Amino acid sequence: MRYTFAIGDIHGCVDPLNRMIDQIEAYASEGTVVFLGDYVDRGPDSKSVLDRIIAGPWGQWSWICLKGNHEDMMAAAYDDSDNRAQWLGNGGLETEISYGGRVPHEHLRWAADRPLLHVDQHRIFVHAGVDPAFPLEQQSAGDLLWIRFPPGLSEDYWGKHLVHGHTPSLSNPVTTGNRTNIDSACVFGGKLSCAVFDDDVAGGPIGFIEVRA
């Protein structure tokens, strides 16, 4: 049996991240970890979060690191000063404080280069969500990074299960039909959540791993 683990929004909370990685590695000796983005902003130590994730996994693990809207805002803020105020007002100030000043180029480039989607045999992994009115290959970056779903909504996502974060709630993680939201509001006093999937079985998670902030 092989597993995929999907981790929700981290937002600079490095201690829950480290404890989550330890719990995943205790769960299985190998597999795939999909980070759903929003590594930075609002929390106390975005620098340490990016240092840890960029360092990558040990052993037989594969890590896939998707882009969140906060990585997109951070990269845009350094590309164009007109975008700086929006980023700082959405947690970017805390990120710069964690670096003791400017975010270094290598971290900005890494953030800017993240993919927006990961699709496997049974599931779609994305930061915010998708718009089922358009084919998967025609999704806009804006929707993939920013869209929000009304509570209780689930649709047919091209025969796959949709896994996302971005919309925080203390009641998450929640599976609603063909959709699982794992943003459990870690940076707002909630928890960091991970959905566990059996790679050979279609549908939603077989369980969750949760770490209190």
C-alpha positions in Angstrom: 0.0 0.0 0.0 1.3 3.4 -0.9 0.0 6.7 0.5 -0.3 10.4 -0.5 -0.4 12.9 2.3 -1.8 16.4 1.7 -0.9 19.2 4.1 -3.0 22.4 4.4 -2.0 26.0 4.9 1.0 26.5 7.2 1.4 30.3 7.2 4.7 30.5 9.0 3.9 28.0 11.8 7.1 26.0 11.7 6.7 24.0 14.9 3.4 22.4 13.8 5.0 21.7 10.4 8.0 19.9 12.0 5.7 17.8 14.2 3.5 17.0 11.2 6.5 15.8 9.2 7.5 13.6 12.1 4.0 12.1 12.3 3.8 11.4 8.6 7.2 9.7 8.7 5.9 7.6 11.6 2.8 6.6 9.6 4.7 5.2 6.6 8.3 4.6 5.5 7.7 6.2 2.0 5.1 8.0 -0.1 4.2 11.4 -1.5 3.6 14.5 0.4 1.6 17.3 -1.3 1.9 20.7 0.3 -1.1 22.8 -0.8 0.6 26.2 -0.5 0.5 29.3 1.8 3.8 28.5 3.5 4.4 32.2 4.4 2.7 35.3 5.9 0.8 36.0 9.1 2.6 33.4 11.3 5.8 33.9 13.3 8.5 32.2 11.2 7.9 32.0 7.4 11.7 31.9 6.9 12.1 28.7 8.9 9.1 27.1 7.1 10.6 27.8 3.7 14.1 26.7 4.8 12.6 23.4 5.9 10.4 22.7 2.9 13.1 23.8 0.4 15.5 21.4 2.1 13.2 18.6 1.0 12.5 15.1 2.3 14.7 12.2 3.5 14.8 8.7 2.1 12.1 7.4 -0.2 9.7 10.3 0.1 8.6 12.6 -2.7 7.5 16.1 -1.9 5.3 18.2 -4.2 5.0 21.9 -3.2 2.1 23.8 -4.8 1.8 27.6 -4.9 -0.6 29.4 -2.7 -2.0 32.9 -3.1 0.4 34.2 -0.4 3.4 32.9 -2.3 2.0 34.6 -5.4 1.5 37.9 -3.6 5.0 37.8 -2.1 6.6 37.2 -5.5 4.5 39.9 -7.0 5.4 42.4 -4.3 9.1 42.1 -5.1 8.5 42.2 -8.8 6.4 45.4 -8.7 6.3 47.9 -5.9 2.6 48.6 -6.7 1.8 45.2 -5.3 3.7 45.6 -2.1 1.0 47.3 0.1 -1.5 44.4 -0.6 1.1 41.8 0.4 2.2 43.6 3.6 -1.4 44.1 4.6 -2.1 40.3 4.2 0.7 39.1 6.5 3.8 40.0 4.4 5.1 42.3 7.2 5.4 39.2 9.5 7.3 37.4 6.7 9.8 40.2 6.3 10.3 40.4 10.1 11.1 36.7 10.1 13.9 37.3 7.6 15.2 40.4 9.4 14.5 42.4 6.3 14.0 41.5 2.6 13.1 38.0 1.4 16.2 36.6 -0.4 16.1 36.0 -4.2 16.4 32.3 -3.9 13.3 32.0 -1.7 11.3 34.4 -4.0 12.3 32.4 -7.1 11.4 29.1 -5.4 8.0 30.5 -4.4 7.3 32.0 -7.9 8.2 28.7 -9.6 5.7 26.5 -7.7 3.2 24.6 -9.8 -0.5 25.4 -9.4 -1.9 21.8 -9.6 -1.0 18.3 -8.9 -3.2 15.6 -10.5 -2.9 11.9 -9.9 -5.0 8.8 -10.9 -7.8 9.6 -8.4 -7.4 13.2 -7.2 -6.8 16.8 -7.9 -4.7 18.8 -5.5 -4.8 22.6 -5.6 -4.4 25.5 -3.2 -7.9 27.1 -3.4 -10.1 25.1 -5.8 -11.3 24.9 -9.4 -14.2 26.2 -11.4 -16.1 23.1 -12.8 -17.6 25.3 -15.5 -14.3 25.1 -17.4 -12.1 22.1 -18.4 -9.3 21.4 -16.0 -6.7 22.4 -18.5 -8.4 25.8 -18.9 -8.5 26.8 -15.3 -7.3 30.3 -14.5 -4.5 31.0 -12.1 -6.8 33.4 -10.3 -9.3 30.6 -9.6 -6.7 28.0 -8.6 -5.2 30.5 -6.1 -8.2 32.4 -4.9 -11.6 30.8 -5.5 -13.7 29.9 -2.4 -16.6 27.4 -2.2 -19.9 27.9 -0.4 -20.2 25.5 2.6 -21.6 22.2 1.6 -20.9 22.5 -2.1 -19.6 19.5 -4.0 -19.6 18.8 -7.8 -18.2 16.3 -10.2 -14.6 17.2 -10.6 -13.9 15.3 -13.8 -14.4 12.0 -12.0 -11.7 12.8 -9.3 -11.7 13.9 -5.7 -10.7 17.6 -5.1 -8.3 18.4 -2.3 -7.7 22.0 -1.3 -7.0 24.5 1.4 -7.2 28.3 1.3 -10.6 28.7 3.1 -9.8 28.4 6.8 -12.2 27.0 9.5 -11.6 25.6 12.9 -14.1 22.8 11.9 -11.8 21.6 9.1 -10.7 19.2 7.8 -14.0 18.4 6.2 -15.0 16.2 3.3 -18.1 17.2 1.4 -19.0 14.8 -1.3 -16.1 14.9 -3.9 -14.2 17.7 -2.1 -12.0 17.9 1.0 -10.9 21.2 2.6 -7.8 20.8 4.9 -7.2 24.4 5.9 -7.8 24.1 9.6 -6.8 27.7 10.5 -3.5 26.8 12.0 -2.3 30.4 12.1 -5.6 31.5 13.7 -5.3 29.2 16.7 -6.5 26.0 15.0 -4.4 23.1 13.9 -2.3 22.0 11.0 -4.1 19.2 9.1 -3.0 16.5 6.7 -5.4 14.2 4.7 -4.2 10.7 4.1 -5.0 8.9 0.8 -4.5 5.4 -0.4 -3.0 5.8 -3.9 -4.8 2.6 -5.1 -8.3 3.6 -3.9 -10.5 6.4 -5.5 -12.3 8.9 -3.4 -11.7 10.9 -0.3 -9.2 10.5 2.5 -8.9 7.3 4.6 -7.9 9.4 7.6 -6.5 12.7 8.9 -3.4 13.6 10.9 -3.8 16.8 13.0 -1.3 18.8 14.9 -2.3 21.6 17.3 -0.7 25.0 16.8 
